[in-house]
């Protein structure tokens, strides 16, 4: 098997412009629930942009300077928005049974992204450099130690926690979200559940 | 094994215009304006970290108790166990083991802390050297060369006395007793903390170098009594949903609510392995979330709940209007659409009408297009 040809074939079949940047969508896509996904993505963009600026200037800047505090505030509220819309998106997709008809893996990637986001946010809280960080670091160490994660992660090591927060976990999260988006676009938006025929018949009789 | 199942290409549904790029840009604009406005108006929570210096100035007895706990093994970290040490004289207090499983111990002691050495004896030796303090040097020598029984007698007497100590002009005043060199050692460490140099001495032990990324020993030093006391005063202790909320009226990491909830109820709130079992419980719940598509019952739940009728109400109203379902010749088999179909049940047809599609006689509005006639395709899939 020629791997290059196989990859080219798969990519050209799954990543068509109709899939990636559609200019049409099924008429059943008509609800506020569908906005939660794009709002989640927009919040994530804002998290990344504000986070990149904060990382560029460093922790002292965002703790003690006026402009730095503003960016820390933008980062804080964009994280709140990100989790709010992501939770609404997840709940909405659950009620739509969006794993149906070949979309189970799309759900899995989304759920794993949620889990990674929780860890990413936690390492962010520990990088604030204030009492909240201090207290939650000493509090959470027992859970990390007890679960056996101490072999890899010393939650009291700010160098490791900060590195995870600004580089490792964002890369993983961005990769998962990108994968999730491609999966959503290549499969299309899940169609509605079967309409209730008995209600229909009752109405028509 | 070959299995037959419905697969409906979403492009076979009637389509309407959609501008994905515009939607993304508008959404990003709305979120940016809202978030920046909220951030500018309300800012973000920030309570400066508590330093050893602050504590020593405001509560020198608290620092003294931490020093004694680190010195005599009664402190939480002194006898913690892995990953910091193997306990105090082999007796570990904080090793969690659930059903014989104790992964905490699998990695040894990678972040080793001997609290007596790291938090007390070495910082005091540094202080004695830096200040040419002969009395402190002599006290350290006396303590180190004394028997373990004698050391424990001094520290126990001093620990008991600390409960009756008072503070006058910032100095700890103890009732008279046989404290040996420990009284001077504790007093000098309190003074070291007051100067602001104790944190540096603690972090130097952790980092072994110039760059101080790791603040482990500094954080661990205050975690016994001082930090929990401060956290309790501002409702941030574990039993107060601590990690779940932030300063005052600011929203905290509310997405940790299920995890924090466990700490409010037995057995997680009371068991010696509460942290370990809470972590496993959350891991199990997360696994359930990930595997929803394959969990019988749970994966059919949204179909039973009427919420999807609200989400897709426009679509269902459209079907009501057009009578598409009532006219569907395969209504019975449509009801099984989300189960696997048998070959016999489906017959030889390669394509079948779908009751999802409205009558073609219906007039669509001008923005809608019908990609294909009212069919959905049956595909043979190899699993």
Interface residues (C-beta under 8 A of the other chain):
Chain A: X18 X21 X22 X23 X24 X25 X26 X27 X28 X29 X30 X31 X33 X35 X38 X39 X41 X42 X43 X45 X46 X63 X69 X70 X72 X73 X74 X75 X76 X77 X78 X80 X81 X83 X87 X92 X94 X95 X96 X97 X99 X100 X101 X102 X104 X107 X108 X111 X112 X114 X115 X118 X121 X122 X125 X128 X129 X130 X131 X132 X133 X134 X135 X136 X137 X138 X139 X140 X142 X143 X144 X145 X146 X147 X148 X150 X151 X154 X156 X157 X158 X159 X160 X162 X187 X188 X189 X191 X192 X193 X194 X195 X196 X197 X200 X201 X203 X204
Chain B: X5 X6 X7 X8 X9 X10 X11 X13 X14 X15 X16 X17 X18 X19 X20 X21 X23 X24 X27 X28 X30 X31 X32 X34 X35 X36 X38 X39 X40 X42 X43 X44 X45 X46 X47 X48 X49 X50 X82 X83 X94 X96 X103 X104 X106 X107 X110 X111 X211 X213 X214 X215 X216 X219 X220 X222 X223 X227 X230 X231 X236 X238 X242 X243 X246 X247 X251 X253 X254 X255 X256 X273 X275 X276 X278 X279 X280 X283 X286 X289 X290 X291 X292 X293 X294 X299 X302 X303 X305 X307 X308 X311 X312 X313 X314 X315 X316 X318 X319 X320 X323 X324 X325 X326 X328 X331 X334 X335 X337 X338 X355 X356 X368 X369
